[in-house]
Amino acid sequence: MCRGPFSCTLLARYRPETGPRDTATSWLFVALTAGVAPVGLIVPLRFIRVHGAGHTD
């Protein structure tokens, strides 16, 4: 949902059309968000599991 604004902000701030570019920082932000995403999906699993037929835990 927020990928568009996030990538536009990164491009505008760290890779402008003119002037100095800081590609290392923009890739750092991309790597951090890619690393946090799986944690954000795995951690809440125990809170959203449905207890019902066929579930033993």
C-alpha positions as CSV (number, residue, x, y, z in Angstrom):
1,M,0.0,0.0,0.0
2,C,2.7,2.4,0.8
3,R,5.3,1.3,-1.7
4,G,4.5,4.0,-4.2
5,P,4.9,7.0,-1.8
6,F,7.9,5.3,-0.2
7,S,9.8,4.8,-3.4
8,C,8.9,8.2,-4.7
9,T,10.3,9.8,-1.5
10,L,13.5,7.7,-1.7
11,L,14.0,8.7,-5.3
12,A,13.3,12.4,-4.7
13,R,15.5,12.6,-1.7
14,Y,18.5,10.3,-2.5
15,R,18.5,10.1,-6.3
16,P,17.5,13.5,-7.6
17,E,17.7,14.3,-11.4
18,T,20.3,16.9,-10.7
19,G,22.8,17.2,-8.0
20,P,24.6,14.7,-5.8
21,R,23.1,11.2,-5.5
22,D,23.3,9.0,-2.5
23,T,22.4,5.6,-3.8
24,A,23.9,3.7,-0.9
25,T,21.4,5.3,1.6
26,S,18.5,4.6,-0.7
27,W,19.5,0.9,-1.0
28,L,20.0,0.7,2.8
29,F,16.4,1.8,3.3
30,V,15.2,-0.8,0.7
31,A,17.2,-3.5,2.5
32,L,15.9,-2.5,5.9
33,T,12.3,-2.6,4.8
34,A,12.8,-5.9,3.0
35,G,14.3,-7.4,6.2
36,V,11.6,-6.1,8.5
37,A,8.7,-7.3,6.3
38,P,9.1,-11.1,7.1
39,V,9.4,-10.4,10.8
40,G,6.2,-8.3,10.7
41,L,4.4,-11.3,9.0
42,I,5.8,-14.0,11.2
43,V,5.6,-12.4,14.7
44,P,1.8,-11.9,14.8
45,L,1.0,-15.4,13.6
46,R,0.3,-16.7,17.1
47,F,-2.2,-13.9,17.6
48,I,-4.2,-14.5,14.4
49,R,-4.3,-18.4,14.3
50,V,-7.8,-19.7,14.3
51,H,-8.6,-22.5,16.7
52,G,-11.0,-24.9,15.2
53,A,-11.4,-28.3,13.6
54,G,-8.1,-30.0,12.8
55,H,-6.0,-27.7,15.0
56,T,-4.3,-29.3,17.9
57,D,-2.5,-26.4,19.4
